[in-house]
Amino acid sequence: MRNRRAWSATRTVMAGLACGVLALALPGAPASAGEDHPAGATSDASAVIEWMRTAETTIAAEARPGPAEIFIWEAYVSTAVYNAVVGIEGRFTPYKWDERAPRTASSAAAAASAAHQVLRHHFPGAAPRLDTALTGTLAHIPDGEAEDQGVAFGKSAADRIIDLRRDDGRGASVPFTARPGPGVWRPTPPGHEPFASAWIGRVRPLLLDSPHQFRPGPPPALRSARYARDLHELAAYGGRTGSHRTPEQTDTARYFTNLDLQGALGDHATRHGFDIAETARLYAAANTAQADAVIAAWDAKLHYGTWRPVSAIREADTDGNPATRADRNWEPLLVTPAHPDYLSGHATMGGALMRMLTGILGTSRVDLHIRSTTTGASRHYRYAHEYEQGVVDARVWGGIHTRTADEVGNATGRRLAAWALRKYFRPVP
């Protein structure tokens, strides 16, 4: 462990010497050689990365959440870890907390303890595995007062997040009450499942003041030219058969179904030599932005309740638009999720994630290697706009969202993240 910390410190010094003044200007850049750190601080970010991976596997196994819900859980864990780390390291403003630990405390022990405590509280069935994982992490930290202080502070940070999120609306019964009719969402084939995740649109946000704070204006009217253009594009490029999609476009649609974003964040932090505070900040900022983007998108879904492309195309003869044509047998490339079209949750999260990352990193060059857990393929995104455009296109080419729902979602995500950056995760003056 001591050798690994020495190498991490050496790498940080080299980065500082190579980047000079520029490194000091970027809020997400590694610390320079002359920066003062608390006595108990460490540049080794492995504890944060390992425990965010443990969080992901635990949440997937215990909660079995949908692709949208998982980011709410990830946000709980990453904010606790962030507070535990910056309460020792300083550097960045804590999240809705003002406690500080002794300067001698181990921030690695605090990070592991915070994640362990949050996960153990919400998923008691996983306690044996979590306890074993914590023991493994602490085995790499010298026994003594620094470790004990870190563990105790991590528990306090976790308890703060647990209290903050108590009765936040997670899993509540929220009915979808809109009456069936042209343009109104209804369960879609093949499963015809109800809008079971409607509660997400009523959850108390982590950063925003309310779920509807950035609710956009309504979608295009059924008789509008824009609505007709959306349907024409979907009919041409989003169908399971007879589509004009290229093989590359089909690969993109499938690639974006499920992504390993937690792994991409850890990989970025490692390759760029982020220390433990910078890494904890990266995870917390990215996950809270995506969680609130999900909440904002689901608020719009509940409010506007628009039908999905498969319903719109099959029942186009009921929409009153002379420029649309019904195709009773049309099927999308991807299975349509069981919630309304407007806004696209994936596109809203994409906009929020990229705007948050560009603010944290101080550059539009996000440099992310992201693996699709659906296809197994990895793609490299140098710039934020490349990822955002990919998400927007993928949902259209998959036949599950209108381009308007994607583009407005992306813009909404960017707006909410820009607002959040002015209030949270800021460097300490």
C-alpha positions as CSV (number, residue, x, y, z in Angstrom):
1,M,0.0,0.0,0.0
2,R,2.8,2.4,0.9
3,N,4.5,1.8,-2.5
4,R,1.2,2.4,-4.4
5,R,0.7,5.7,-2.5
6,A,4.3,6.7,-3.3
7,W,3.7,6.1,-7.0
8,S,0.4,8.0,-7.0
9,A,2.1,11.0,-5.3
10,T,5.0,10.8,-7.9
11,R,2.5,10.7,-10.7
12,T,0.7,13.7,-9.3
13,V,4.0,15.7,-9.1
14,M,4.9,14.8,-12.7
15,A,1.4,15.9,-13.9
16,G,1.8,19.2,-12.0
17,L,5.3,19.8,-13.5
18,A,4.1,18.9,-17.0
19,C,1.0,21.0,-16.9
20,G,2.3,24.0,-15.0
21,V,-0.1,26.8,-14.5
22,L,-2.8,25.2,-16.5
23,A,-3.1,22.3,-14.0
24,L,-3.8,24.8,-11.3
25,A,-6.5,26.4,-13.2
26,L,-8.6,23.3,-13.8
27,P,-10.9,22.4,-10.9
28,G,-10.6,18.7,-11.8
29,A,-6.9,18.6,-12.4
30,P,-4.6,16.6,-10.1
31,A,-3.1,18.5,-7.2
32,S,0.3,20.1,-7.8
33,A,3.4,19.2,-5.9
34,G,3.3,22.3,-3.7
35,E,-0.3,21.9,-2.6
36,D,-0.8,21.3,1.1
37,H,-2.9,18.3,2.3
38,P,-4.1,17.3,5.7
39,A,-1.8,14.8,7.5
40,G,-4.3,12.0,7.2
41,A,-5.1,12.7,3.5
42,T,-4.0,10.4,0.7
43,S,-3.7,10.7,-3.1
44,D,-4.7,7.0,-3.6
45,A,-8.2,6.9,-5.0
46,S,-8.5,3.2,-5.2
47,A,-10.8,2.9,-2.2
48,V,-13.4,5.2,-3.8
49,I,-13.2,3.4,-7.2
50,E,-13.5,-0.1,-5.5
51,W,-16.4,0.9,-3.4
52,M,-18.4,2.5,-6.2
53,R,-18.0,-0.8,-8.1
54,T,-19.1,-2.6,-5.0
55,A,-22.1,-0.3,-4.8
56,E,-23.0,-1.0,-8.4
57,T,-22.9,-4.8,-8.0
58,T,-24.8,-4.7,-4.6
59,I,-27.5,-2.5,-6.0
60,A,-27.9,-4.6,-9.1
61,A,-28.2,-7.8,-7.0
62,E,-30.3,-6.5,-4.1
63,A,-32.6,-3.9,-5.6
64,R,-32.7,-5.1,-9.2
65,P,-33.5,-1.6,-10.3
66,G,-34.4,-0.4,-13.8
67,P,-31.8,1.5,-15.8
68,A,-33.2,4.8,-14.6
69,E,-33.6,4.0,-10.9
70,I,-30.0,2.8,-10.4
71,F,-28.6,6.3,-10.6
72,I,-30.7,7.4,-7.6
73,W,-29.1,4.6,-5.6
74,E,-25.6,5.4,-6.9
75,A,-26.1,9.0,-5.9
76,Y,-26.9,8.0,-2.3
77,V,-23.6,6.1,-2.0
78,S,-21.4,8.6,-3.9
79,T,-22.6,11.6,-1.9
80,A,-21.8,9.8,1.4
81,V,-18.4,8.9,0.1
82,Y,-17.8,12.4,-1.1
83,N,-18.7,14.0,2.2
84,A,-16.5,11.4,4.1
85,V,-13.5,12.3,1.9
86,V,-13.7,16.0,1.6
87,G,-14.5,16.2,5.4
88,I,-10.9,15.1,5.8
89,E,-9.2,16.4,2.7
90,G,-10.9,19.7,2.4
91,R,-10.5,21.1,-1.2
92,F,-14.3,21.0,-2.1
93,T,-17.5,22.1,-0.4
94,P,-19.4,19.2,1.3
95,Y,-22.8,18.1,0.1
96,K,-25.5,19.5,2.5
97,W,-23.2,19.0,5.5
98,D,-20.6,21.0,7.4
99,E,-18.9,18.4,9.6
100,R,-15.1,18.0,9.5
101,A,-12.9,15.1,10.7
102,P,-9.6,15.2,12.5
103,R,-6.7,16.1,10.1
104,T,-5.1,12.8,11.0
105,A,-8.0,10.6,9.8
106,S,-7.6,8.2,6.9
107,S,-9.8,9.4,4.0
108,A,-9.6,5.9,2.3
109,A,-11.0,4.3,5.5
110,A,-13.7,7.0,5.6
111,A,-14.7,6.4,2.0
112,A,-15.0,2.7,2.4
113,S,-16.8,3.0,5.7
114,A,-19.3,5.5,4.3
115,A,-20.2,3.4,1.3
116,H,-20.4,0.3,3.5
117,Q,-22.8,2.0,5.9
118,V,-25.2,3.3,3.2
119,L,-25.3,0.0,1.4
120,R,-25.7,-2.1,4.6
121,H,-28.5,0.2,5.7
122,H,-30.5,-0.2,2.5
123,F,-29.6,-3.8,1.7
124,P,-29.2,-5.7,5.0
125,G,-29.3,-9.0,3.1
126,A,-25.9,-8.1,1.6
127,A,-24.3,-7.4,5.0
128,P,-22.0,-10.5,5.0
129,R,-20.5,-9.6,1.6
130,L,-20.3,-5.9,2.5
131,D,-18.6,-6.7,5.8
132,T,-16.0,-8.9,4.0
133,A,-15.3,-6.2,1.5
134,L,-14.8,-3.6,4.2
135,T,-12.4,-5.8,6.0
136,G,-10.5,-6.3,2.8
137,T,-10.2,-2.5,2.2
138,L,-9.1,-1.8,5.8
139,A,-6.5,-4.6,5.6
140,H,-4.5,-2.3,3.2
141,I,-4.7,0.6,5.7
142,P,-2.3,0.7,8.7
143,D,-4.1,-0.1,12.0
144,G,-4.2,2.7,14.4
145,E,-5.8,6.0,15.2
146,A,-6.0,7.3,11.6
147,E,-7.9,4.3,10.5
148,D,-10.2,4.4,13.4
149,Q,-11.0,8.0,12.9
150,G,-11.6,7.5,9.2
151,V,-14.0,4.6,9.9
152,A,-16.0,6.6,12.5
153,F,-16.2,9.7,10.2
154,G,-17.3,7.6,7.3
155,K,-20.2,6.2,9.3
156,S,-21.2,9.8,10.3
157,A,-21.2,10.9,6.7
158,A,-23.3,7.9,5.7
159,D,-25.8,8.5,8.5
160,R,-26.2,12.1,7.3
161,I,-27.1,10.9,3.8
162,I,-29.4,8.2,5.1
163,D,-31.2,10.9,7.2
164,L,-31.4,13.3,4.2
165,R,-33.0,10.7,2.0
166,R,-35.5,9.4,4.5
167,D,-39.1,9.4,3.2
168,D,-37.9,11.0,-0.1
169,G,-40.7,9.2,-2.1
170,R,-38.6,6.3,-3.4
171,G,-40.9,3.5,-4.4
172,A,-44.1,5.3,-3.6
173,S,-47.4,4.5,-5.4
174,V,-47.9,7.1,-8.1
175,P,-50.7,6.3,-10.5
176,F,-50.8,7.5,-14.1
177,T,-54.3,8.9,-14.5
178,A,-54.4,10.4,-18.0
179,R,-57.3,9.2,-20.0
180,P,-56.6,7.1,-23.1
181,G,-56.8,8.9,-26.4
182,P,-54.8,10.0,-29.4
183,G,-51.3,11.1,-28.3
184,V,-51.7,9.8,-24.7
185,W,-49.4,7.1,-23.4
186,R,-50.7,3.5,-23.0
187,P,-48.9,0.2,-22.3
188,T,-46.9,-0.9,-25.3
189,P,-46.1,-4.3,-26.9
190,P,-44.9,-6.8,-26.4
191,G,-45.4,-6.9,-22.6
192,H,-48.1,-4.1,-22.3
193,E,-46.7,-3.3,-18.8
194,P,-48.1,-0.4,-16.7
195,F,-46.2,2.7,-15.9
196,A,-44.7,1.1,-12.8
197,S,-41.8,3.5,-12.3
198,A,-44.0,6.6,-12.1
199,W,-42.7,7.3,-8.6
200,I,-39.4,8.5,-10.0
201,G,-41.1,11.7,-11.1
202,R,-42.2,12.5,-7.6
203,V,-38.9,11.7,-5.7
204,R,-37.3,14.6,-3.8
205,P,-34.3,15.6,-6.0
206,L,-30.7,15.5,-4.7
207,L,-29.7,18.9,-6.2
208,L,-32.7,20.6,-7.6
209,D,-35.4,22.4,-5.5
210,S,-38.2,20.3,-7.0
211,P,-38.8,17.7,-9.8
212,H,-40.5,20.3,-12.0
213,Q,-37.9,23.0,-11.6
214,F,-36.7,22.6,-15.2
215,R,-39.8,21.1,-16.7
216,P,-39.8,22.1,-20.4
217,G,-42.7,23.3,-22.5
218,P,-45.1,20.8,-24.1
219,P,-44.2,18.5,-26.9
220,P,-45.2,19.3,-30.5
221,A,-49.0,19.2,-31.1
222,L,-50.2,16.1,-32.9
223,R,-51.2,18.2,-36.0
224,S,-47.9,20.0,-36.2
225,A,-45.3,19.7,-38.9
226,R,-42.6,18.9,-36.4
227,Y,-44.7,16.0,-35.0
228,A,-45.1,14.6,-38.5
229,R,-41.3,14.9,-39.1
230,D,-40.6,13.0,-35.9
231,L,-42.9,10.1,-37.0
232,H,-41.5,10.0,-40.5
233,E,-37.9,9.7,-39.2
234,L,-38.9,6.9,-36.8
235,A,-40.8,5.0,-39.4
236,A,-37.8,5.2,-41.8
237,Y,-35.0,4.6,-39.3
238,G,-36.4,3.1,-36.1
239,G,-38.2,-0.1,-37.3
240,R,-37.2,-3.6,-36.6
241,T,-37.5,-4.5,-40.2
242,G,-37.4,-2.5,-43.5
243,S,-35.4,0.3,-41.9
244,H,-33.0,2.6,-43.7
245,R,-30.5,2.3,-40.8
246,T,-26.9,1.5,-41.6
247,P,-25.3,-1.3,-39.7
248,E,-23.3,1.3,-37.7
249,Q,-26.5,3.0,-36.7
250,T,-28.0,-0.3,-35.5
251,D,-24.9,-0.9,-33.5
252,T,-25.2,2.6,-31.9
253,A,-28.9,2.0,-31.0
254,R,-28.0,-1.3,-29.2
255,Y,-24.8,0.1,-27.7
256,F,-26.6,2.8,-25.7
257,T,-29.2,0.4,-24.1
258,N,-27.1,0.0,-21.0
259,L,-23.7,1.5,-20.2
260,D,-21.1,1.0,-17.6
261,L,-20.8,4.6,-16.6
262,Q,-19.4,3.9,-13.1
263,G,-16.5,2.0,-14.7
264,A,-15.9,4.9,-17.1
265,L,-15.7,7.4,-14.3
266,G,-13.2,5.2,-12.4
267,D,-11.1,4.6,-15.5
268,H,-11.0,8.4,-16.2
269,A,-9.9,9.2,-12.7
270,T,-7.2,6.5,-12.8
271,R,-5.8,7.5,-16.2
272,H,-5.7,11.2,-15.3
273,G,-4.1,10.7,-11.9
274,F,-7.0,12.0,-9.8
275,D,-6.4,11.9,-6.1
276,I,-9.1,10.6,-3.7
277,A,-10.9,13.9,-3.2
278,E,-11.1,14.6,-7.0
279,T,-12.3,11.1,-7.6
280,A,-15.0,11.2,-4.9
281,R,-16.1,14.6,-6.4
282,L,-16.2,13.1,-9.9
283,Y,-18.5,10.3,-8.9
284,A,-20.8,12.4,-6.7
285,A,-21.2,15.2,-9.2
286,A,-21.9,12.7,-12.1
287,N,-24.3,10.5,-10.2
288,T,-26.4,13.3,-8.6
289,A,-26.7,15.1,-11.9
290,Q,-27.9,11.9,-13.6
291,A,-30.3,11.1,-10.7
292,D,-31.9,14.5,-10.9
293,A,-32.0,14.2,-14.7
294,V,-34.0,11.0,-14.3
295,I,-36.3,12.7,-11.8
296,A,-36.8,15.7,-14.1
297,A,-37.5,13.5,-17.1
298,W,-40.0,11.3,-15.2
299,D,-41.7,14.5,-14.0
300,A,-42.3,15.5,-17.6
301,K,-43.4,12.0,-18.5
302,L,-46.1,12.2,-15.8
303,H,-47.1,15.7,-16.7
304,Y,-47.4,15.3,-20.4
305,G,-47.9,11.6,-20.7
306,T,-47.2,11.3,-24.5
307,W,-47.6,8.0,-26.4
308,R,-44.6,6.1,-27.6
309,P,-43.6,5.8,-31.2
310,V,-45.0,2.3,-31.5
311,S,-48.4,3.6,-30.5
312,A,-48.1,6.7,-32.5
313,I,-47.2,5.0,-35.8
314,R,-49.7,2.1,-35.4
315,E,-52.5,4.6,-34.6
316,A,-51.5,7.5,-36.8
317,D,-54.9,7.5,-38.5
318,T,-56.3,8.9,-35.2
319,D,-53.9,11.8,-34.7
320,G,-55.6,14.2,-37.0
321,N,-52.4,15.0,-38.9
322,P,-52.8,14.6,-42.7
323,A,-49.0,14.2,-43.1
324,T,-48.8,10.9,-41.0
325,R,-49.8,7.4,-42.1
326,A,-50.7,4.4,-39.9
327,D,-48.7,1.2,-40.1
328,R,-50.5,-1.4,-37.9
329,N,-47.6,-3.8,-38.1
330,W,-44.7,-1.5,-37.3
331,E,-42.3,-2.6,-34.6
332,P,-39.3,-0.8,-33.1
333,L,-35.8,-2.2,-33.2
334,L,-35.6,-2.1,-29.4
335,V,-38.2,-3.1,-26.8
336,T,-40.1,0.0,-25.7
337,P,-39.7,0.8,-22.0
338,A,-42.9,1.0,-20.0
339,H,-43.2,4.8,-19.6
340,P,-44.1,7.8,-21.8
341,D,-42.0,9.3,-24.6
342,Y,-41.5,12.9,-23.6
343,L,-38.9,13.4,-22.1
344,S,-36.3,10.8,-23.0
345,G,-34.7,9.8,-19.7
346,H,-31.5,8.6,-21.4
347,A,-31.0,11.8,-23.3
348,T,-31.8,14.0,-20.3
349,M,-29.2,12.0,-18.3
350,G,-26.7,12.4,-21.1
351,G,-27.1,16.1,-21.2
352,A,-26.8,16.4,-17.4
353,L,-23.8,14.1,-17.2
354,M,-21.8,15.9,-19.9
355,R,-22.6,19.4,-18.6
356,M,-21.6,18.3,-15.1
357,L,-18.4,16.7,-16.3
358,T,-17.3,19.6,-18.4
359,G,-17.9,21.9,-15.5
360,I,-16.0,19.7,-13.1
361,L,-13.1,19.0,-15.5
362,G,-12.9,22.5,-16.8
363,T,-12.9,21.4,-20.4
364,S,-15.2,19.9,-23.1
365,R,-12.7,17.1,-23.6
366,V,-14.2,14.5,-21.4
367,D,-12.0,11.6,-22.6
368,L,-14.3,8.7,-21.5
369,H,-13.9,5.0,-22.4
370,I,-17.4,3.6,-22.0
371,R,-18.4,-0.1,-22.3
372,S,-21.9,-1.2,-23.2
373,T,-23.1,-3.9,-20.9
374,T,-25.6,-4.9,-23.6
375,T,-23.2,-5.4,-26.5
376,G,-19.9,-5.7,-24.7
377,A,-18.4,-3.1,-27.1
378,S,-16.4,-0.1,-25.8
379,R,-16.3,3.3,-27.3
380,H,-14.1,6.3,-26.7
381,Y,-15.7,9.8,-26.4
382,R,-13.2,12.6,-26.6
383,Y,-15.7,15.4,-26.4
384,A,-19.0,15.9,-24.6
385,H,-21.0,16.7,-27.7
386,E,-20.0,13.4,-29.3
387,Y,-21.6,11.5,-26.4
388,E,-24.7,13.7,-26.3
389,Q,-25.3,13.3,-30.0
390,G,-24.9,9.5,-29.8
391,V,-27.5,9.2,-27.1
392,V,-30.0,11.4,-29.1
393,D,-29.5,9.4,-32.3
394,A,-29.5,6.0,-30.6
395,R,-33.0,6.4,-29.1
396,V,-34.4,7.4,-32.5
397,W,-32.6,4.6,-34.4
398,G,-33.8,2.2,-31.7
399,G,-37.4,3.3,-32.5
400,I,-38.3,4.1,-28.9
401,H,-38.2,7.9,-28.7
402,T,-39.0,10.9,-31.0
403,R,-36.1,13.1,-31.8
404,T,-37.9,16.0,-30.1
405,A,-38.1,14.0,-26.8
406,D,-34.4,13.4,-27.1
407,E,-33.3,16.9,-28.0
408,V,-35.4,18.6,-25.4
409,G,-34.3,16.1,-22.8
410,N,-30.7,16.7,-23.6
411,A,-31.2,20.5,-23.3
412,T,-33.1,20.0,-20.0
413,G,-30.3,17.9,-18.6
414,R,-27.7,20.5,-19.5
415,R,-29.8,23.3,-17.9
416,L,-30.2,21.5,-14.6
417,A,-26.5,20.5,-14.4
418,A,-25.4,24.1,-15.2
419,W,-27.6,25.3,-12.3
420,A,-26.3,22.6,-9.9
421,L,-22.7,23.5,-10.7
422,R,-23.2,26.9,-9.3
423,K,-24.2,25.5,-5.9
424,Y,-22.6,22.1,-5.4
425,F,-19.2,20.4,-5.5
426,R,-17.3,23.7,-5.8
427,P,-13.6,24.2,-4.8
428,V,-13.1,25.7,-1.4
429,P,-12.1,29.4,-1.9
